[in-house]
Amino acid sequence: MSFTTDGSRWPDVWLAATARGTTICGEFLAATALALALQASGAGGLAVSGLLLAATLPLVALAPLAGRVADRVDSRTLLVTVGAAQSVICLLLAYAEHPLAVVGLVALLACGLALTQPCLAALLPAMVRRDDLPRASAVHQTAVSVGALTGPVLAGLLVGQFGTRVPLLLDAASYLALIAAGLLLRTRRGGRPAAGAAGATAVPTPAWTLRRDPLMLAMVVTTAAVITAVGGINVVEVFFIRETLDSSATVYGLVGAAWMAGMLPGSWLAARLARRLTDDGALVYGVLATLGGVSLMVVFAAFVPAAALLVPLWLVAGAANGGDNVFANVLTARRVPEAVRARAYAVNGAAVQGGSMAGYLIGGALLAVLPPRPLIAAAGVAGLLVVAAFVPVVVRAVRRAHSTDGHRPAPVPGPAAGPCAAAGPCAAGGAGPAAGGVPAGERRAAADRPPAATPGGPAEVGAPAAAGLATSEPAR
């Protein structure tokens, strides 16, 4: 896989991470504010799940197109254009009153996220050398976690004082960070060299599909299945904390922030471990273990008598979620060719968000007939059962990958990543949020082995009460 051949561009890493963290803060701020507004207005679980579906469906439906766009369009053009559009949409959302208008504008915001999420994820490895990718992934995850940590707390405070308009206006301002990142980042990818440009060569697009990669397929399917089982808590949680545990909107925001706070140490610990895991199969086992840890904490959460006791459980669950994101990002960057890596992140995100959608529907429907506490217990138990069921599936996938990777031909290197920025040279490739390398067979023959983030994505993926356990972004 191709990464920058020069020194790592850490200013670009921090700039991109800051931009993503700022927008994540705004997204969590808006999602928490809207969820609290629905609950306070007397809306039921189906209304909350409907809002979450509006924020999720475009990520699934647009994944094939969005990934190709992120691979082919200059990253500067995409970030500036989409960031400006999202800011305008959020301004309109702040003044929208009709429920259908709110849902429609939320869906439009998600269309923008479907484009920017794989674009930012695929930029990160283009900024750094392969050995620096786990650290860069942890930096990205830290910024995302800080943004996600701040958003729910601000929402809990601002909604109680000013209603939903102020949080949504702040969300609109947060998208300006994407515009700034697009204009200031020296690293660029996407786009195609102009015809007849000096040095321009036609490089064939590598043939890669998810179905042909047993480890990636096992990781994506397992994660999506667990999210389907556990994702209903995103609908149930606001009713569990506000009604069953009789807590305030501020407490709800603080509890949601605990999950994101746990992601900070979890992502850094996973980054240190990922540098030592030269076997891709070990990364998939890491994903499986962290998903099991999240499900176990959800089971424990069903038995708390007070909302304050959710905080330590969500800290542990968040740490596991952060580790899951880093492991998944590193695996993707190692195994997917640079030229199609944004597409791979989009496909991965679509599977994750599809699981989230199923979880939202299940949680919303069951909340109409059952109280929140048993639903949370059932979600956690279902997650553990899914993890246990997929253990033999993952073991077989790892064995199959070990038998095929040794005979895999060397990947076709990617071209220079997009048009060169005036401020500096293009990165010699790019992709994946966090980590890097070459296929496992080639890694075993290499002497300089090393090896997450988005996103999250991310899984990096959503907002409190608005996100699933994302692999590229933080999620709940």
C-alpha positions as CSV (number, residue, x, y, z in Angstrom):
1,M,0.0,0.0,0.0
2,S,1.2,3.5,-0.6
3,F,2.0,6.1,2.0
4,T,4.0,9.3,2.0
5,T,7.7,8.6,1.2
6,D,8.8,11.8,2.9
7,G,8.7,12.6,6.6
8,S,5.3,12.5,8.2
9,R,3.3,15.7,7.9
10,W,2.2,16.0,11.6
11,P,0.8,19.5,11.1
12,D,-1.6,18.1,8.6
13,V,-2.5,15.2,10.9
14,W,-3.3,17.7,13.7
15,L,-5.2,20.0,11.4
16,A,-7.4,17.2,9.9
17,A,-8.0,15.8,13.4
18,T,-9.0,19.2,14.8
19,A,-11.4,19.8,11.9
20,R,-13.0,16.3,12.4
21,G,-13.2,16.7,16.1
22,T,-14.9,20.1,15.8
23,T,-17.5,18.8,13.4
24,I,-18.0,15.7,15.6
25,C,-18.7,18.1,18.5
26,G,-21.3,19.9,16.4
27,E,-22.9,16.7,15.2
28,F,-23.2,15.3,18.8
29,L,-24.4,18.6,20.0
30,A,-27.2,18.6,17.4
31,A,-28.1,15.0,17.8
32,T,-28.3,15.2,21.6
33,A,-30.4,18.4,21.4
34,L,-32.9,16.9,19.0
35,A,-33.2,13.7,21.0
36,L,-33.9,15.7,24.2
37,A,-36.4,17.9,22.3
38,L,-38.3,14.8,21.1
39,Q,-38.3,13.2,24.5
40,A,-39.4,16.5,26.2
41,S,-42.3,16.9,23.7
42,G,-43.7,13.5,24.6
43,A,-42.6,11.7,21.4
44,G,-42.1,8.0,21.8
45,G,-39.3,5.6,20.8
46,L,-40.5,5.4,17.2
47,A,-40.1,9.2,16.8
48,V,-36.5,9.0,18.1
49,S,-35.7,6.0,16.0
50,G,-37.2,7.8,12.9
51,L,-34.8,10.7,13.5
52,L,-31.8,8.4,13.8
53,L,-32.8,6.6,10.7
54,A,-32.9,9.9,8.8
55,A,-29.3,10.5,10.0
56,T,-28.2,7.0,9.0
57,L,-30.0,5.9,5.8
58,P,-28.0,8.2,3.5
59,L,-24.7,6.7,4.8
60,V,-25.9,3.3,3.7
61,A,-27.7,4.2,0.5
62,L,-25.0,6.5,-0.8
63,A,-22.0,4.3,0.2
64,P,-21.1,2.9,-3.3
65,L,-21.3,6.3,-4.9
66,A,-19.8,8.3,-2.0
67,G,-16.7,6.0,-1.9
68,R,-16.1,6.4,-5.6
69,V,-16.5,10.2,-5.4
70,A,-14.1,10.4,-2.5
71,D,-11.5,8.4,-4.4
72,R,-11.9,10.4,-7.7
73,V,-12.6,14.0,-6.6
74,D,-9.9,16.3,-5.3
75,S,-10.1,16.2,-1.5
76,R,-9.7,20.0,-1.3
77,T,-12.7,20.6,-3.6
78,L,-14.8,18.0,-1.8
79,L,-14.1,19.2,1.8
80,V,-14.7,22.9,0.9
81,T,-17.9,22.4,-1.1
82,V,-19.5,19.8,1.2
83,G,-18.5,21.8,4.3
84,A,-20.2,24.9,3.0
85,A,-23.3,23.0,2.1
86,Q,-23.6,21.4,5.5
87,S,-23.2,24.7,7.2
88,V,-26.1,26.2,5.2
89,I,-28.3,23.1,5.8
90,C,-27.7,23.3,9.5
91,L,-28.6,27.0,9.6
92,L,-31.9,26.0,8.0
93,L,-32.4,23.2,10.5
94,A,-32.0,25.7,13.4
95,Y,-35.1,27.5,12.1
96,A,-37.1,24.5,10.9
97,E,-40.3,23.8,12.9
98,H,-42.2,21.2,11.0
99,P,-41.1,17.6,11.8
100,L,-40.9,16.6,8.2
101,A,-38.6,19.5,7.5
102,V,-36.4,18.6,10.4
103,V,-36.1,15.0,9.2
104,G,-35.4,16.0,5.6
105,L,-32.7,18.4,6.6
106,V,-31.1,15.8,9.0
107,A,-31.0,13.4,6.0
108,L,-29.3,16.1,3.9
109,L,-26.7,16.6,6.5
110,A,-26.1,12.8,6.5
111,C,-25.6,12.9,2.7
112,G,-22.7,15.3,3.3
113,L,-21.2,13.1,6.0
114,A,-21.4,10.1,3.6
115,L,-18.9,12.1,1.4
116,T,-16.6,13.7,3.9
117,Q,-16.2,10.7,6.2
118,P,-14.4,8.4,3.7
119,C,-12.5,11.4,2.3
120,L,-10.9,12.3,5.6
121,A,-10.4,8.6,6.5
122,A,-8.5,8.0,3.2
123,L,-6.4,11.2,3.7
124,L,-4.7,10.2,7.0
125,P,-2.2,7.6,5.8
126,A,-1.2,9.9,2.9
127,M,0.1,12.3,5.6
128,V,2.4,9.9,7.4
129,R,4.9,7.1,7.0
130,R,3.6,3.6,7.5
131,D,5.3,3.3,10.9
132,D,3.6,6.4,12.2
133,L,0.1,5.4,11.2
134,P,-1.0,3.8,14.6
135,R,0.0,7.1,16.3
136,A,-1.7,9.2,13.7
137,S,-4.8,7.0,14.1
138,A,-4.8,7.6,17.9
139,V,-4.4,11.4,17.3
140,H,-7.4,11.3,15.0
141,Q,-9.4,9.2,17.4
142,T,-8.5,11.5,20.4
143,A,-9.7,14.6,18.5
144,V,-13.0,12.8,17.6
145,S,-13.5,11.6,21.1
146,V,-12.9,15.0,22.6
147,G,-15.4,16.5,20.2
148,A,-17.9,13.7,21.0
149,L,-17.2,14.2,24.7
150,T,-17.9,17.9,24.6
151,G,-21.0,17.8,22.4
152,P,-23.4,15.9,24.7
153,V,-22.4,18.0,27.7
154,L,-22.9,21.3,25.9
155,A,-26.3,20.0,24.6
156,G,-27.4,19.1,28.1
157,L,-26.5,22.6,29.3
158,L,-27.7,24.6,26.3
159,V,-31.0,22.8,25.7
160,G,-32.1,23.5,29.3
161,Q,-31.2,27.2,28.9
162,F,-31.9,28.1,25.3
163,G,-33.8,25.2,23.6
164,T,-32.6,23.6,20.5
165,R,-31.8,26.6,18.3
166,V,-28.5,27.6,19.8
167,P,-27.0,24.1,19.7
168,L,-28.0,23.8,16.0
169,L,-26.5,27.2,15.2
170,L,-23.2,26.1,16.9
171,D,-23.4,22.9,14.8
172,A,-23.6,25.1,11.6
173,A,-20.5,27.0,12.7
174,S,-18.6,23.7,13.3
175,Y,-18.8,22.8,9.7
176,L,-16.6,25.8,8.8
177,A,-13.8,23.7,10.2
178,L,-14.1,21.4,7.2
179,I,-13.7,24.4,4.8
180,A,-10.6,25.5,6.7
181,A,-9.1,22.0,6.6
182,G,-9.8,21.7,2.9
183,L,-8.0,25.0,2.2
184,L,-5.1,24.6,4.6
185,L,-4.1,20.9,4.3
186,R,-1.0,20.4,2.2
187,T,-1.8,16.7,1.7
188,R,-4.3,16.0,-1.0
189,R,-5.6,12.9,-2.8
190,G,-8.3,12.1,-5.3
191,G,-8.8,13.7,-8.6
192,R,-7.0,12.7,-11.8
193,P,-3.9,14.1,-13.4
194,A,-4.7,16.5,-16.3
195,A,-4.3,15.0,-19.7
196,G,-0.7,15.3,-21.0
197,A,0.6,16.5,-17.6
198,A,4.3,15.9,-17.1
199,G,4.9,12.6,-15.4
200,A,1.3,11.6,-15.5
201,T,0.9,7.8,-15.9
202,A,-2.1,5.6,-16.1
203,V,-2.1,3.3,-13.2
204,P,-4.7,0.5,-13.2
205,T,-7.2,0.5,-10.4
206,P,-6.4,-2.5,-8.2
207,A,-9.1,-5.2,-8.2
208,W,-10.4,-5.4,-4.6
209,T,-13.7,-6.5,-3.3
210,L,-14.9,-7.1,0.3
211,R,-16.1,-10.6,-0.5
212,R,-12.6,-11.7,-1.7
213,D,-10.9,-10.6,1.5
214,P,-11.8,-13.1,4.3
215,L,-10.5,-11.0,7.2
216,M,-12.1,-7.7,6.1
217,L,-15.4,-9.6,5.4
218,A,-15.3,-11.3,8.8
219,M,-14.6,-8.0,10.6
220,V,-17.3,-6.0,8.8
221,V,-20.0,-8.7,9.1
222,T,-19.2,-9.3,12.8
223,T,-19.3,-5.6,13.7
224,A,-22.5,-5.0,11.8
225,A,-24.2,-8.0,13.5
226,V,-23.2,-6.9,17.0
227,I,-24.3,-3.3,16.2
228,T,-27.7,-4.7,15.1
229,A,-28.0,-6.5,18.4
230,V,-26.8,-3.6,20.7
231,G,-27.7,-0.6,18.7
232,G,-31.2,-0.3,20.1
233,I,-29.8,1.2,23.3
234,N,-29.3,4.5,21.3
235,V,-33.1,4.8,21.1
236,V,-33.8,3.4,24.6
237,E,-31.0,5.3,26.5
238,V,-32.7,8.7,26.6
239,F,-35.9,7.2,28.1
240,F,-33.9,5.0,30.5
241,I,-32.0,7.9,31.9
242,R,-34.6,10.6,31.9
243,E,-37.7,8.5,32.9
244,T,-36.6,5.2,34.5
245,L,-33.7,6.7,36.4
246,D,-35.5,10.1,36.8
247,S,-32.4,12.2,35.8
248,S,-32.1,15.6,34.2
249,A,-31.1,16.5,30.7
250,T,-27.7,17.6,32.0
251,V,-27.1,14.2,33.6
252,Y,-28.1,12.6,30.3
253,G,-25.4,14.6,28.5
254,L,-22.8,13.8,31.1
255,V,-23.5,10.1,30.9
256,G,-23.2,10.2,27.1
257,A,-19.9,12.0,27.5
258,A,-18.5,9.2,29.7
259,W,-18.5,6.9,26.7
260,M,-16.5,9.3,24.7
261,A,-14.1,9.9,27.6
262,G,-13.4,6.2,27.7
263,M,-12.5,6.2,24.0
264,L,-9.5,8.4,24.7
265,P,-7.3,5.9,26.6
266,G,-8.8,3.0,24.7
267,S,-7.6,4.3,21.3
268,W,-4.1,5.0,22.6
269,L,-3.7,1.6,24.2
270,A,-5.0,-0.1,21.0
271,A,-2.6,2.0,18.9
272,R,0.4,0.8,21.0
273,L,-0.8,-2.8,20.7
274,A,-1.5,-2.5,17.0
275,R,2.1,-1.6,16.3
276,R,3.1,-5.0,17.7
277,L,0.5,-7.0,15.9
278,T,2.1,-8.0,12.6
279,D,-0.6,-10.6,11.9
280,D,-3.8,-9.2,10.5
281,G,-5.7,-12.1,12.1
282,A,-4.8,-10.7,15.5
283,L,-6.4,-7.4,14.7
284,V,-9.7,-9.2,13.8
285,Y,-9.5,-11.0,17.1
286,G,-9.0,-7.6,18.8
287,V,-12.2,-6.3,17.1
288,L,-14.1,-9.4,18.3
289,A,-12.8,-9.0,21.9
290,T,-13.6,-5.3,22.1
291,L,-17.2,-5.8,20.8
292,G,-17.7,-8.4,23.5
293,G,-16.5,-5.9,26.1
294,V,-19.0,-3.3,24.9
295,S,-21.8,-5.8,25.0
296,L,-20.9,-6.9,28.5
297,M,-21.0,-3.3,29.8
298,V,-24.4,-2.9,28.3
299,V,-25.7,-5.9,30.2
300,F,-24.3,-4.4,33.5
301,A,-26.0,-1.1,32.7
302,A,-29.4,-2.6,32.8
303,F,-29.0,-3.2,36.6
304,V,-27.9,0.2,37.8
305,P,-30.2,1.9,40.3
306,A,-28.9,5.5,39.5
307,A,-27.6,7.2,36.4
308,A,-24.3,8.0,38.1
309,L,-23.4,4.3,38.1
310,L,-23.6,4.3,34.3
311,V,-20.5,6.5,34.1
312,P,-17.9,3.9,35.0
313,L,-19.6,1.3,32.8
314,W,-19.7,3.7,29.9
315,L,-16.0,4.6,30.5
316,V,-15.1,0.9,30.0
317,A,-17.4,0.5,27.1
318,G,-16.0,3.6,25.5
319,A,-12.4,2.3,25.9
320,A,-13.5,-0.9,24.2
321,N,-15.2,1.1,21.4
322,G,-12.0,3.2,20.9
323,G,-9.9,0.0,20.6
324,D,-12.3,-1.5,18.1
325,N,-12.1,1.6,15.9
326,V,-8.3,1.6,15.9
327,F,-8.0,-2.1,15.2
328,A,-10.5,-1.9,12.3
329,N,-8.9,1.2,10.8
330,V,-5.4,-0.4,10.9
331,L,-6.7,-3.6,9.3
332,T,-8.4,-1.7,6.5
333,A,-5.3,0.4,5.8
334,R,-3.1,-2.7,5.7
335,R,-5.2,-4.8,3.4
336,V,-6.9,-2.4,0.9
337,P,-5.1,-0.8,-2.1
338,E,-4.7,2.9,-1.8
339,A,-6.6,3.7,-5.0
340,V,-9.8,2.2,-3.7
341,R,-9.4,2.8,0.1
342,A,-12.1,5.5,0.4
343,R,-14.5,3.1,-1.3
344,A,-13.6,0.4,1.2
345,Y,-14.3,2.8,4.1
346,A,-17.6,3.7,2.6
347,V,-18.6,0.1,2.2
348,N,-17.5,-0.7,5.8
349,G,-19.4,2.3,7.0
350,A,-22.5,1.3,5.1
351,A,-22.5,-2.1,6.8
352,V,-22.0,-0.5,10.2
353,Q,-24.7,2.0,9.7
354,G,-27.0,-0.6,8.2
355,G,-26.6,-2.5,11.5
356,S,-27.4,0.7,13.4
357,M,-30.5,1.2,11.4
358,A,-31.8,-2.3,12.2
359,G,-31.0,-1.6,15.8
360,Y,-32.9,1.6,15.8
361,L,-35.9,0.0,14.3
362,I,-35.8,-2.9,16.8
363,G,-35.3,-0.6,19.7
364,G,-38.0,1.8,18.7
365,A,-40.6,-0.9,18.1
366,L,-39.9,-2.8,21.3
367,L,-39.9,0.4,23.4
368,A,-43.5,0.9,22.4
369,V,-44.5,-2.3,24.3
370,L,-41.7,-2.8,26.9
371,P,-40.0,-0.6,29.5
372,P,-36.4,0.5,28.9
373,R,-34.5,-1.5,31.6
374,P,-35.3,-5.0,30.2
375,L,-34.6,-3.8,26.7
376,I,-31.1,-2.7,27.6
377,A,-30.4,-6.0,29.3
378,A,-31.7,-7.9,26.2
379,A,-29.6,-5.8,23.9
380,G,-26.4,-6.6,25.9
381,V,-27.2,-10.3,26.1
382,A,-27.9,-10.4,22.3
383,G,-24.6,-8.7,21.7
384,L,-22.7,-11.3,23.7
385,L,-24.5,-14.1,21.9
386,V,-23.7,-12.7,18.5
387,V,-20.0,-12.4,19.5
388,A,-20.0,-16.0,20.7
389,A,-21.7,-17.1,17.5
390,F,-19.1,-15.4,15.3
391,V,-16.0,-16.8,17.1
392,P,-15.8,-19.9,14.9
393,V,-16.6,-17.7,11.8
394,V,-13.6,-15.4,12.6
395,V,-11.3,-18.4,13.4
396,R,-12.1,-19.9,10.0
397,A,-11.6,-16.6,8.2
398,V,-8.2,-16.1,9.9
399,R,-7.1,-19.6,8.8
400,R,-8.3,-19.0,5.3
401,A,-6.4,-15.7,5.1
402,H,-3.2,-17.3,6.3
403,S,-3.5,-19.9,3.6
404,T,-4.1,-17.4,0.8
405,D,-2.1,-14.3,1.8
406,G,1.2,-16.1,1.3
407,H,0.3,-16.6,-2.3
408,R,-1.1,-13.1,-2.9
409,P,0.8,-11.1,-5.6
410,A,2.2,-7.7,-4.6
411,P,-0.4,-5.0,-4.8
412,V,-0.3,-2.4,-7.5
413,P,1.0,0.8,-6.0
414,G,-1.3,3.8,-6.0
415,P,-0.5,6.9,-8.0
416,A,0.4,10.2,-6.5
417,A,-2.6,11.3,-4.4
418,G,-4.5,13.7,-6.4
419,P,-3.4,17.1,-7.7
420,C,-0.5,18.7,-6.0
421,A,-1.2,21.5,-3.6
422,A,0.6,24.7,-4.1
423,A,1.9,24.7,-0.5
424,G,3.7,21.4,-0.8
425,P,4.1,18.1,-2.7
426,C,1.4,15.6,-3.0
427,A,1.5,12.6,-0.7
428,A,2.5,9.5,-2.6
429,G,-0.7,7.8,-1.9
430,G,-3.2,8.0,0.8
431,A,-5.9,6.3,2.6
432,G,-7.4,4.7,5.5
433,P,-7.7,6.4,8.8
434,A,-5.0,4.8,10.5
435,A,-2.5,2.4,9.8
436,G,-0.8,0.8,7.3
437,G,1.0,-1.6,5.4
438,V,1.1,-4.3,2.9
439,P,-0.7,-7.7,2.7
440,A,0.2,-10.2,5.4
441,G,2.2,-12.4,3.1
442,E,4.4,-9.5,2.1
443,R,4.6,-8.3,5.7
444,R,6.1,-11.6,6.8
445,A,8.9,-11.2,4.3
446,A,9.6,-7.6,5.2
447,A,12.1,-6.6,7.8
448,D,10.7,-3.3,8.8
449,R,7.3,-4.3,10.0
450,P,5.0,-2.1,12.1
451,P,1.7,-1.7,11.3
452,A,-8.1,4.4,12.9
453,A,-10.0,7.0,12.4
454,T,-12.8,7.7,11.5
455,P,-14.5,8.3,12.0
456,G,-14.9,6.7,12.8
457,G,-15.3,7.5,11.7
458,P,-16.0,5.5,12.8
459,A,-17.8,3.8,12.9
460,E,-17.0,7.1,13.8
461,V,-19.9,6.7,13.2
462,G,-22.6,9.1,14.9
463,A,-23.8,10.8,18.0
464,P,-24.9,9.7,21.4
465,A,-28.3,8.4,20.8
466,A,-27.4,8.7,17.2
467,A,-24.6,6.4,16.5
468,G,-23.8,2.8,16.3
469,L,-20.5,1.1,17.3
470,A,-18.7,2.6,14.4
471,T,-15.4,1.3,13.1
472,S,-14.3,4.5,11.7
473,E,-15.9,7.0,14.0
474,P,-17.0,6.8,17.7
475,A,-20.3,5.4,18.1
476,R,-22.8,4.1,20.5
